Amino acid sequence: MFKRKTIFSRLFLSYSFIIVTSLLLFIGVFFYLFHVNLYKEYESIFSHHYAQLEEQLQNLNNLNSQDYEAIKNLSYSLHQPGYFIYIVDEESKQIFGPDPHQTNHKIGISNEIINKATTGLKVTEGGFKNGQLQYTVAAKLSTSLNGVKTPIMVMVFHDLTHEYIQVIVMIILTFIISLAFAGIVLWFISRKITAPLREMNDIAKKYAKGDFSKSVQYQSSDEIGQLAKSFNYMSKELDQLETRRKQFISTISHELRSPLTSIKGFIIALMDGTIPEHRRPHYLSLMKDETERMIKLVNDTLDINQMEEGHVRIYRTEYDLTAQVNNIIHKFEPHLARKDLEISFHSDQKYDVYADKERIEQVFINLLQNAVQFSKKGGLITITLVREGQFVKVKIQDYGEGIPEEHLQLIWRRFYKVDEARTNKTGAGLGLSIVKSILDLHDAEIEIQSKLGQGTVVTFTLPIA
């Protein structure tokens, strides 16, 4: 369930690392501040007792220094929960302390502390002694006592270990509760963040098998939401591409099967002598036409594939566009004669353009083939060249069936059959896609305007040489 290389595990572990590190940093800073504030509090307590002890010692000096009751009361005030107060001489011998019976006994204080205190400094020291953590504060008193001119007040806080243990227990308990809560929250957050990614992964596997029926359901506008929208858009495009692919294969199969069937029938008829000798040239001509149609279909398919894969480059040269259009019109005379069509060519001057001559001829041929195919018998096709700045605008207009408006943005797509938008005539739907690809390579714009029953106008521009 918890795989190391998944995004969920990386998110969970990364967030967990950040939270644990932050908590540890917090604990370290908190413990340090607690340590500093505790010692400051001890020094404040020391200052408070120092002032009280000075006053008590002055009152004691005014009384009989051998008054047992006064000494006993002073000793009781020097014994407090959590700390002891000693008054010692320069040799660390106790003058007064928590236990009045320990007078003239040395207390366990280092000579270094006593020596520094005798100079008038306030000395502090913390550390372990006899396995217990304690904090010592010492300072010289201003009141002489029992013949000692510089008595020293020493305060030993001996309950530090208990204080630290309490704090550590509270910190550890808080850390465990916070970590458990953060872990649960992180788990659900990470699962929620990665849920659409897991869904995309499952759906992508179905897409790989050709099932585009499902889409990612994620409505947020964040980056994952944008990815989900792109993913759904991709599935829609793949679905359409798969549909067009199947349609294209069906169309190609039909387009190739029909001429092959005809050619096969003619060959069989020629071989068994069904076709008389004087009719053979006619059927050979039909076989030649069918063969050329198949070759064109294959060439168009190869061209559009190479263009879309970026394998086709254009080779621009300066040439006479006007002469090129006239030559193409002459080539179309047999096609025009079959439908009793006429082409009217208008050019106010001779135009030299800078383009790939062979590819532009292919553009004209494909556009004129469409115009001829969808023009009414006895109709007219007009070609016009007009200068617009540094470009020549080419306009090809027919007065045929026209294209429904909802299909105008689709006709440039690969595999889209233009005949389905206009009539039920056959066609592989590659001609206009090739035209668009060639003009895109020339950075040339192409537009199409059409109305049902009134015809179609296609315009594009080429740079003047």
C-alpha positions as CSV (number, residue, x, y, z in Angstrom):
1,M,0.0,0.0,0.0
2,F,2.9,2.4,0.8
3,K,5.2,2.3,-2.2
4,R,8.3,4.4,-1.9
5,K,8.4,5.7,-5.5
6,T,4.8,6.9,-5.7
7,I,3.9,10.6,-5.5
8,F,1.8,9.9,-2.5
9,S,4.7,8.4,-0.6
10,R,7.0,11.2,-1.6
11,L,4.5,13.9,-0.5
12,F,3.8,12.1,2.7
13,L,7.5,11.5,3.6
14,S,8.5,15.1,2.5
15,Y,5.7,16.7,4.6
16,S,6.5,14.4,7.5
17,F,10.2,15.2,7.3
18,I,9.4,19.0,7.3
19,I,7.0,18.6,10.3
20,V,9.3,16.4,12.3
21,T,12.2,18.7,11.7
22,S,10.1,21.8,12.6
23,L,9.0,20.1,15.8
24,L,12.5,19.1,16.8
25,L,13.7,22.6,16.1
26,F,10.8,23.9,18.2
27,I,11.7,21.5,21.0
28,G,15.4,22.6,20.9
29,V,14.6,26.3,21.0
30,F,11.9,25.8,23.7
31,F,14.3,23.7,25.8
32,Y,17.0,26.3,25.5
33,L,14.7,29.1,26.4
34,F,13.3,27.1,29.3
35,H,16.9,26.5,30.5
36,V,17.8,30.2,30.3
37,N,14.6,31.4,31.9
38,L,14.9,28.9,34.7
39,Y,18.4,30.1,35.6
40,K,17.2,33.7,35.4
41,E,14.3,32.8,37.7
42,Y,16.8,31.2,40.1
43,E,19.0,34.3,40.1
44,S,15.9,36.4,40.8
45,I,15.1,34.2,43.8
46,F,18.7,34.5,44.9
47,S,18.5,38.4,44.7
48,H,15.2,38.3,46.7
49,H,16.7,36.1,49.5
50,Y,20.0,38.1,49.4
51,A,18.1,41.3,50.3
52,Q,16.1,39.6,53.1
53,L,19.2,37.8,54.5
54,E,21.1,41.1,54.7
55,E,18.3,42.6,56.7
56,Q,18.1,39.5,59.0
57,L,21.8,39.5,59.6
58,Q,21.8,43.2,60.6
59,N,19.0,42.5,63.1
60,L,21.0,39.5,64.4
61,N,24.0,41.6,64.9
62,N,21.9,44.0,67.0
63,L,21.0,41.1,69.2
64,N,23.1,38.7,71.1
65,S,24.9,36.6,68.4
66,Q,24.6,33.6,70.8
67,D,20.8,33.9,71.0
68,Y,19.8,30.3,70.2
69,E,16.2,31.1,69.1
70,A,17.3,33.7,66.6
71,I,19.9,31.4,65.1
72,K,17.3,28.6,64.9
73,N,14.8,30.8,63.1
74,L,17.5,32.0,60.7
75,S,18.4,28.4,59.9
76,Y,14.7,27.6,59.2
77,S,14.6,30.4,56.7
78,L,17.7,29.1,55.0
79,H,16.0,25.7,54.3
80,Q,13.5,26.0,51.4
81,P,11.9,23.4,49.1
82,G,14.1,23.0,46.1
83,Y,17.1,25.0,47.3
84,F,19.4,25.5,50.3
85,I,21.0,28.8,51.5
86,Y,24.4,28.8,53.1
87,I,26.5,31.6,54.7
88,V,30.1,30.7,54.6
89,D,33.5,32.3,55.2
90,E,36.5,32.5,52.8
91,E,37.3,28.9,53.5
92,S,33.8,27.7,52.5
93,K,33.1,26.8,56.2
94,Q,29.4,27.2,57.1
95,I,28.5,30.0,59.4
96,F,24.8,29.6,59.0
97,G,22.9,27.0,57.0
98,P,19.8,24.8,56.7
99,D,21.2,22.6,59.5
100,P,22.5,24.6,62.4
101,H,24.5,21.6,63.6
102,Q,26.8,21.8,60.6
103,T,28.5,25.0,61.7
104,N,32.2,25.3,60.9
105,H,31.8,22.4,58.5
106,K,32.9,22.8,54.9
107,I,30.1,22.6,52.3
108,G,30.6,21.0,48.9
109,I,31.3,24.2,47.0
110,S,34.4,24.6,44.9
111,N,37.1,27.1,46.0
112,E,36.9,28.8,42.6
113,I,33.3,30.0,43.3
114,I,34.3,31.2,46.8
115,N,37.4,33.0,45.5
116,K,35.4,34.8,42.8
117,A,32.7,35.7,45.2
118,T,35.2,37.3,47.7
119,T,36.1,39.8,45.0
120,G,32.6,41.1,44.9
121,L,31.4,39.3,41.8
122,K,28.1,37.4,41.6
123,V,29.1,33.9,40.6
124,T,26.8,31.2,39.0
125,E,27.6,27.6,38.1
126,G,25.5,24.7,36.9
127,G,26.3,21.0,36.5
128,F,26.0,17.5,38.0
129,K,27.0,16.7,41.5
130,N,26.5,13.3,43.1
131,G,24.4,12.3,40.1
132,Q,22.0,15.3,40.5
133,L,21.8,18.4,38.4
134,Q,22.1,21.6,40.5
135,Y,22.7,25.3,40.0
136,T,24.8,27.4,42.4
137,V,24.7,31.2,42.9
138,A,27.1,32.9,45.3
139,A,27.8,36.6,46.3
140,K,29.6,38.4,49.1
141,L,27.4,39.9,51.9
142,S,28.1,43.4,53.1
143,T,27.4,42.6,56.8
144,S,30.2,41.1,58.9
145,L,29.2,38.1,60.9
146,N,30.8,36.3,63.8
147,G,34.1,38.0,63.2
148,V,34.1,37.2,59.5
149,K,34.5,40.4,57.5
150,T,33.4,39.0,54.1
151,P,30.7,36.4,54.7
152,I,29.5,34.8,51.4
153,M,25.9,33.8,50.6
154,V,25.7,30.6,48.6
155,M,22.4,29.3,47.2
156,V,22.2,25.8,45.9
157,F,19.2,24.8,43.7
158,H,19.1,21.0,43.9
159,D,15.8,20.2,42.3
160,L,16.8,20.8,38.7
161,T,16.7,17.2,37.6
162,H,13.0,16.9,38.6
163,E,12.3,20.2,36.7
164,Y,14.0,19.0,33.6
165,I,12.3,15.6,33.7
166,Q,8.9,17.2,34.0
167,V,9.6,19.5,31.0
168,I,11.0,16.6,28.9
169,V,8.0,14.4,29.7
170,M,5.6,17.2,28.7
171,I,7.6,17.9,25.5
172,I,7.8,14.2,24.5
173,L,4.1,13.8,25.2
174,T,3.2,16.9,23.2
175,F,5.6,15.8,20.4
176,I,4.0,12.3,20.1
177,I,0.4,13.8,20.1
178,S,1.3,16.5,17.5
179,L,3.2,14.0,15.3
180,A,0.3,11.5,15.4
181,F,-2.3,14.2,14.6
182,A,0.0,15.7,11.8
183,G,0.6,12.2,10.4
184,I,-3.2,11.5,10.1
185,V,-3.9,14.8,8.6
186,L,-1.0,14.4,6.1
187,W,-2.1,11.0,5.2
188,F,-5.6,12.2,4.2
189,I,-4.3,15.4,2.5
190,S,-1.7,13.4,0.5
191,R,-4.3,10.9,-0.5
192,K,-6.7,13.7,-1.6
193,I,-4.0,15.5,-3.6
194,T,-2.9,12.3,-5.4
195,A,-6.4,10.9,-5.9
196,P,-6.9,12.6,-9.3
197,L,-3.4,11.5,-10.4
198,R,-4.2,7.9,-9.5
199,E,-7.5,8.2,-11.3
200,M,-5.7,9.6,-14.4
201,N,-3.3,6.7,-14.2
202,D,-6.2,4.2,-14.3
203,I,-8.0,6.0,-17.0
204,A,-4.8,6.3,-19.1
205,K,-4.5,2.5,-19.0
206,K,-8.0,2.3,-20.5
207,Y,-7.1,4.9,-23.1
208,A,-4.2,2.7,-24.1
209,K,-6.7,0.0,-24.8
210,G,-8.9,2.3,-26.9
211,D,-11.5,3.0,-24.3
212,F,-12.1,6.7,-24.2
213,S,-15.5,6.6,-22.4
214,K,-14.3,7.9,-19.0
215,S,-13.0,11.3,-18.0
216,V,-11.3,12.7,-14.9
217,Q,-13.8,14.2,-12.4
218,Y,-11.8,17.0,-10.7
219,Q,-13.4,20.5,-10.5
220,S,-10.6,22.5,-8.7
221,S,-8.9,25.3,-10.6
222,D,-5.4,24.5,-9.2
223,E,-2.5,22.9,-11.2
224,I,-4.0,19.4,-10.9
225,G,-7.4,20.8,-12.0
226,Q,-5.7,22.2,-15.1
227,L,-4.0,18.9,-15.7
228,A,-7.3,17.1,-15.4
229,K,-8.9,19.5,-17.9
230,S,-5.9,18.9,-20.3
231,F,-6.2,15.2,-19.7
232,N,-9.9,15.2,-20.6
233,Y,-9.2,17.4,-23.6
234,M,-6.5,14.9,-24.7
235,S,-9.0,12.0,-24.3
236,K,-11.5,13.9,-26.5
237,E,-8.9,14.6,-29.1
238,L,-7.7,11.0,-29.0
239,D,-11.2,9.7,-29.3
240,Q,-11.8,12.0,-32.3
241,L,-8.5,10.9,-33.8
242,E,-9.3,7.3,-33.3
243,T,-12.7,7.9,-35.0
244,R,-11.0,9.7,-37.9
245,R,-8.4,7.0,-38.1
246,K,-11.0,4.3,-38.4
247,Q,-12.9,6.4,-40.9
248,F,-9.7,7.1,-42.9
249,I,-8.9,3.4,-43.0
250,S,-12.4,2.6,-44.1
251,T,-12.3,5.3,-46.8
252,I,-8.8,4.3,-48.0
253,S,-9.9,0.7,-48.1
254,H,-12.9,1.6,-50.2
255,E,-11.0,4.0,-52.4
256,L,-8.4,1.4,-53.2
257,R,-10.8,-1.5,-53.4
258,S,-13.0,0.1,-56.0
259,P,-10.2,0.8,-58.7
260,L,-8.5,-2.5,-57.9
261,T,-11.7,-4.4,-58.4
262,S,-12.3,-2.6,-61.7
263,I,-8.7,-3.2,-62.9
264,K,-9.0,-6.8,-61.9
265,G,-12.3,-7.2,-63.8
266,F,-10.8,-5.5,-66.9
267,I,-7.7,-7.7,-66.8
268,I,-9.8,-10.9,-66.6
269,A,-12.0,-9.6,-69.5
270,L,-8.8,-8.9,-71.5
271,M,-7.3,-12.3,-70.8
272,D,-10.4,-14.4,-71.6
273,G,-11.2,-12.4,-74.7
274,T,-14.5,-11.0,-73.5
275,I,-13.5,-7.5,-74.6
276,P,-13.2,-7.2,-78.4
277,E,-9.9,-6.1,-79.9
278,H,-11.2,-2.7,-81.0
279,R,-12.4,-1.8,-77.5
280,R,-9.2,-2.7,-75.7
281,P,-7.6,0.7,-75.9
282,H,-10.7,2.2,-74.2
283,Y,-10.5,-0.2,-71.3
284,L,-6.7,0.2,-71.0
285,S,-7.3,3.9,-70.7
286,L,-9.8,3.3,-67.9
287,M,-7.2,1.1,-66.1
288,K,-4.7,3.8,-66.5
289,D,-7.0,6.4,-64.9
290,E,-7.8,4.1,-62.0
291,T,-4.1,3.4,-61.5
292,E,-3.4,7.1,-61.4
293,R,-6.2,7.7,-58.9
294,M,-4.7,5.1,-56.6
295,I,-1.2,6.6,-57.0
296,K,-2.6,10.1,-56.1
297,L,-4.3,8.7,-53.1
298,V,-1.2,7.0,-51.8
299,N,0.9,10.1,-52.6
300,D,-1.5,12.4,-50.7
301,T,-1.4,10.1,-47.7
302,L,2.4,10.1,-47.7
303,D,2.5,13.9,-48.2
304,I,0.2,14.7,-45.3
305,N,2.1,12.3,-43.0
306,Q,5.4,13.8,-43.8
307,M,4.1,17.3,-43.4
308,E,2.6,16.7,-40.0
309,E,5.7,14.9,-38.8
310,G,7.9,17.9,-39.9
311,H,9.8,15.9,-42.6
312,V,8.9,18.2,-45.5
313,R,10.8,21.4,-46.2
314,I,10.0,24.0,-48.7
315,Y,12.5,25.5,-51.2
316,R,11.5,29.0,-52.0
317,T,12.4,30.6,-55.4
318,E,11.4,33.6,-57.4
319,Y,9.0,32.6,-60.2
320,D,6.1,34.0,-62.2
321,L,2.8,33.1,-60.4
322,T,0.7,34.4,-63.3
323,A,2.3,32.0,-65.8
324,Q,2.0,29.2,-63.3
325,V,-1.8,29.7,-62.9
326,N,-2.2,29.8,-66.7
327,N,-0.3,26.5,-67.1
328,I,-2.5,24.9,-64.4
329,I,-5.7,26.0,-66.1
330,H,-4.5,24.4,-69.4
331,K,-3.9,21.1,-67.5
332,F,-7.5,21.2,-66.2
333,E,-9.1,21.6,-69.6
334,P,-10.0,17.8,-69.8
335,H,-11.6,18.0,-66.4
336,L,-13.5,21.2,-67.3
337,A,-14.8,19.7,-70.5
338,R,-16.4,16.7,-68.7
339,K,-18.7,19.1,-66.8
340,D,-18.8,21.9,-69.3
341,L,-17.1,24.2,-66.9
342,E,-15.2,27.4,-67.6
343,I,-12.4,29.1,-65.6
344,S,-12.1,32.9,-65.7
345,F,-8.7,34.2,-64.7
346,H,-8.2,37.8,-63.7
347,S,-4.8,39.4,-63.0
348,D,-4.1,43.1,-63.3
349,Q,-0.4,42.5,-63.8
350,K,2.3,39.9,-63.9
351,Y,3.2,38.8,-60.3
352,D,6.5,37.3,-59.3
353,V,6.4,35.6,-55.9
354,Y,8.9,34.0,-53.5
355,A,7.6,30.5,-52.7
356,D,8.1,26.8,-53.4
357,K,6.8,26.5,-56.9
358,E,6.0,22.8,-56.8
359,R,4.2,23.0,-53.5
360,I,2.1,26.0,-54.6
361,E,1.1,24.2,-57.8
362,Q,-0.1,21.4,-55.5
363,V,-2.2,23.9,-53.6
364,F,-3.8,25.2,-56.8
365,I,-4.5,21.7,-58.1
366,N,-6.1,20.6,-54.9
367,L,-8.3,23.7,-54.6
368,L,-9.3,23.6,-58.3
369,Q,-10.1,19.9,-58.0
370,N,-12.5,20.7,-55.2
371,A,-14.0,23.6,-57.2
372,V,-14.5,21.4,-60.2
373,Q,-16.0,18.6,-58.2
374,F,-18.5,20.6,-56.4
375,S,-19.4,23.1,-59.2
376,K,-22.7,22.6,-61.1
377,K,-22.6,21.5,-64.7
378,G,-22.0,24.4,-67.1
379,G,-20.9,26.6,-64.2
380,L,-18.0,29.1,-63.7
381,I,-14.8,29.1,-61.6
382,T,-13.0,32.4,-61.2
383,I,-9.3,32.9,-60.2
384,T,-8.2,36.4,-59.2
385,L,-4.8,37.8,-58.3
386,V,-4.7,41.1,-56.5
387,R,-1.8,43.0,-54.9
388,E,-2.1,43.8,-51.2
389,G,1.0,45.6,-50.0
390,Q,4.0,43.3,-50.3
391,F,1.7,40.3,-50.9
392,V,-0.4,39.0,-53.8
393,K,-3.8,37.8,-52.8
394,V,-5.1,34.7,-54.6
395,K,-8.9,34.1,-54.7
396,I,-10.5,31.0,-56.1
397,Q,-14.3,31.1,-56.3
398,D,-16.8,28.5,-57.4
399,Y,-20.6,28.9,-57.6
400,G,-21.5,25.4,-56.6
401,E,-23.1,23.7,-53.7
402,G,-21.4,25.5,-50.9
403,I,-20.4,24.3,-47.4
404,P,-22.6,24.5,-44.2
405,E,-21.2,27.0,-41.8
406,E,-20.7,24.5,-39.0
407,H,-18.3,22.6,-41.2
408,L,-16.0,25.5,-42.2
409,Q,-13.7,25.1,-39.2
410,L,-13.4,21.4,-39.7
411,I,-12.6,21.0,-43.4
412,W,-8.8,21.6,-42.8
413,R,-8.6,18.6,-40.5
414,R,-6.8,15.5,-41.6
415,F,-9.2,12.7,-42.7
416,Y,-12.1,15.0,-42.7
417,K,-14.1,14.3,-45.8
418,V,-15.2,17.5,-47.4
419,D,-17.8,15.6,-49.5
420,E,-19.7,14.7,-46.3
421,A,-20.1,18.4,-45.6
422,R,-21.4,19.1,-49.0
423,T,-22.6,16.0,-50.9
424,N,-22.2,12.3,-50.7
425,K,-19.5,12.2,-53.3
426,T,-16.4,10.0,-52.5
427,G,-13.1,11.4,-51.4
428,A,-10.4,10.6,-48.9
429,G,-10.5,14.0,-47.2
430,L,-6.8,14.8,-47.6
431,G,-6.7,17.6,-50.2
432,L,-7.6,20.6,-48.1
433,S,-5.5,19.3,-45.2
434,I,-2.5,19.2,-47.6
435,V,-3.3,22.7,-48.8
436,K,-3.3,24.0,-45.2
437,S,-0.1,22.3,-44.3
438,I,1.8,23.7,-47.4
439,L,0.6,27.2,-46.7
440,D,1.5,26.9,-43.0
441,L,5.0,26.0,-44.1
442,H,5.0,29.3,-46.2
443,D,3.6,31.2,-43.2
444,A,0.7,32.1,-45.4
445,E,-2.8,32.7,-44.3
446,I,-5.8,31.0,-45.9
447,E,-9.5,31.7,-45.4
448,I,-12.6,30.1,-46.7
449,Q,-16.1,31.6,-47.0
450,S,-19.1,29.6,-48.2
451,K,-22.9,29.6,-48.3
452,L,-25.1,26.7,-49.2
453,G,-26.3,27.0,-52.8
454,Q,-24.2,30.0,-53.5
455,G,-20.7,28.6,-53.7
456,T,-17.3,28.9,-52.0
457,V,-14.5,31.4,-52.0
458,V,-11.0,30.4,-50.9
459,T,-8.3,33.1,-50.5
460,F,-4.6,33.0,-49.5
461,T,-1.6,35.2,-49.8
462,L,1.9,34.8,-51.0
463,P,4.9,37.2,-50.7
464,I,5.8,39.2,-53.8
465,A,9.4,38.7,-54.8
